[in-house]
Amino acid sequence: VSVLGIGHGNKLLTDLYNCHLAKVYIVGGLFGKATDDFSDTGNLVEKTTFDHITREKLERILAVIQGTNQKALLMYSNIDMKTQEAYELAVKGLIRPMGKSPPIITAVRCLQFALPEFQLEIHCLHETQQYLRKMVHEIGLELKSSAVCTQVRRIRDGVFTVNDALPRTQWNLQSIQEAIRNCQLKVETELEKTL
């Protein structure tokens, strides 16, 4: 999912960006290799064993990553966690960084595990593709192996999902205008709720 703005929509994109909404990715990984750019197409740096890795061990590492990032999210949100306001925001899932922060993982789970391959669903803020690749590499290291990233696919960007996306065959004026109308209420609702 890649969100584009046209005309007045460019200002709305800036407003949506300032809401610090999470993005969701499907990230594929492959245990047993390390490369210079953390991707499966990079220059091979190392090969390692991986048969000792289990789904349970991977999920324990993911739980640690999520817990550490939850603490960072609270720190960058600038909210006094002892207040009623903080409780209400947490219940609604509206705790977000108030400004620019380092990348933060708000949720991560294993979707598929079939050694040497695995697939994760990652919910995050302020990330880059390189950050996600490096995260896969670090997961490999934590599991006393190595891993490279085989896929990064954004399936959600804030309020927009794959269902809102237009395939290339529909990149025409009529389809774009219809997509804008279909998403207008969703965007306005999120801006009202967050800003």
C-alpha positions in Angstrom: 0.0 0.0 0.0 1.4 3.3 -1.1 -0.7 6.4 -0.4 -0.6 9.3 -2.8 -2.3 12.7 -2.6 -3.8 14.8 -5.4 -4.5 18.6 -5.0 -5.9 19.2 -1.5 -5.1 15.6 -0.7 -1.5 16.5 -0.3 -2.3 18.6 2.8 -4.4 15.8 4.1 -1.5 13.4 3.7 0.6 15.7 5.8 -2.1 15.8 8.5 -2.4 12.0 8.4 1.4 11.8 8.7 1.2 14.0 11.8 -1.3 11.6 13.4 1.6 9.0 13.6 -0.6 6.1 12.4 0.9 2.6 12.3 1.8 0.8 9.2 1.5 -2.9 8.8 4.0 -5.1 6.9 4.3 -8.7 5.9 8.0 -9.5 6.2 9.6 -12.7 5.0 12.8 -14.1 6.4 15.2 -16.9 5.7 17.4 -18.4 8.4 21.0 -19.6 7.8 22.4 -16.7 5.7 23.8 -13.2 6.4 24.4 -10.6 3.7 25.9 -7.1 3.7 22.5 -5.4 3.2 20.3 -7.8 5.3 18.4 -8.9 2.2 18.5 -12.2 0.3 19.9 -10.4 -2.8 22.9 -8.9 -0.9 26.4 -10.2 -1.0 26.7 -13.3 1.2 28.8 -12.7 4.3 28.1 -15.8 6.4 26.2 -19.1 6.4 25.0 -20.6 9.7 23.1 -23.6 11.0 19.4 -23.1 11.9 18.0 -26.5 12.7 18.0 -25.7 16.4 15.4 -22.9 15.9 11.8 -23.6 16.8 8.7 -21.5 16.4 8.5 -21.3 20.2 12.0 -19.8 20.4 11.1 -17.3 17.6 7.9 -16.3 19.3 9.8 -15.7 22.6 12.2 -13.3 20.8 9.2 -11.5 19.2 7.6 -11.1 22.6 10.8 -9.5 23.9 10.9 -7.1 20.9 7.3 -6.1 21.4 7.7 -5.5 25.1 10.8 -3.4 24.6 9.1 -1.3 22.0 5.9 -0.9 24.1 8.1 0.8 26.7 9.6 3.1 24.0 6.2 4.0 22.7 5.1 5.1 26.2 8.3 7.1 26.6 7.9 9.0 23.3 4.1 9.6 23.8 4.8 12.3 26.5 1.7 11.1 28.4 1.6 10.8 32.2 0.7 7.1 32.5 -1.0 7.6 35.9 -3.8 9.7 34.5 -7.3 8.9 33.4 -6.5 10.4 30.0 -3.7 7.9 29.5 -6.0 5.0 30.4 -8.7 6.2 27.9 -6.1 6.7 25.1 -4.7 3.2 25.8 -8.1 1.6 25.7 -8.8 3.3 22.3 -5.3 2.3 21.0 -4.4 6.0 20.5 -1.1 6.1 22.4 1.3 7.3 19.8 4.6 9.3 19.8 3.9 13.1 19.9 6.7 13.9 17.5 9.4 12.2 15.5 10.8 9.1 17.3 13.0 6.2 16.4 11.2 3.3 14.7 8.8 1.6 17.1 7.2 -1.8 16.7 3.7 -1.8 18.2 2.9 -5.4 17.5 4.7 -8.4 15.9 3.6 -11.9 15.3 4.8 -15.0 13.4 2.4 -15.9 10.5 4.3 -18.8 9.1 7.2 -20.9 10.2 8.7 -23.7 8.0 12.5 -23.8 8.5 14.5 -22.2 7.1 11.7 -19.7 6.1 9.4 -17.6 8.3 7.0 -14.8 7.8 6.1 -12.0 10.3 3.3 -9.4 10.5 4.9 -6.2 11.9 2.9 -3.1 13.1 5.2 -0.2 13.4 5.7 3.6 13.4 8.5 5.7 11.8 10.2 2.7 10.2 12.2 2.3 7.0 12.6 -0.8 4.8 16.2 -1.0 5.9 15.1 -1.0 9.6 12.8 -3.9 8.9 15.5 -5.9 7.1 17.9 -5.2 10.0 15.3 -6.4 12.5 15.1 -9.8 10.6 18.9 -10.0 10.8 18.9 -9.3 14.5 16.2 -11.9 15.1 18.6 -14.4 13.5 21.4 -13.3 15.8 19.2 -13.6 18.9 18.4 -17.2 17.8 22.2 -17.9 17.6 22.0 -18.1 13.8 21.6 -15.6 11.0 18.7 -14.5 8.8 18.1 -12.4 5.7 14.9 -10.6 4.7 13.2 -12.0 1.6 10.2 -9.8 1.4 8.8 -6.5 2.7 5.2 -5.8 1.7 3.2 -3.0 3.3 -0.4 -4.1 3.7 -1.7 -1.1 5.7 -0.7 2.5 5.9 -2.7 4.2 8.6 -6.3 4.0 7.6 -5.6 2.6 4.1 -5.4 -1.1 3.5 -4.8 -3.4 0.5 -8.5 -3.3 -0.2 -8.3 0.5 -0.8 -5.4 0.1 -3.3 -5.9 0.4 -7.0 -4.1 -2.2 -9.2 -2.2 -0.7 -12.2 -5.0 -1.7 -14.6 -7.2 0.8 -12.8 -4.9 3.8 -12.8 -7.3 6.0 -14.7 -9.1 9.2 -13.8 -12.5 7.6 -13.1 -11.0 4.9 -10.8 -8.9 7.4 -8.9 -11.9 9.7 -8.4 -14.0 6.8 -7.1 -11.2 5.7 -4.7 -10.9 9.3 -3.3 -14.7 9.4 -2.7 -14.6 5.9 -1.0 -11.8 6.9 1.3 -12.8 10.5 2.1 -15.0 9.6 5.2 -12.3 7.2 6.5 -9.7 10.0 6.4 -11.9 12.7 7.9 -12.9 10.4 10.7 -9.3 9.5 11.6 -8.2 13.1 11.5 -11.1 14.2 13.8 -10.3 11.3 16.2 -6.6 11.9 16.4 -6.0 15.6 15.9 
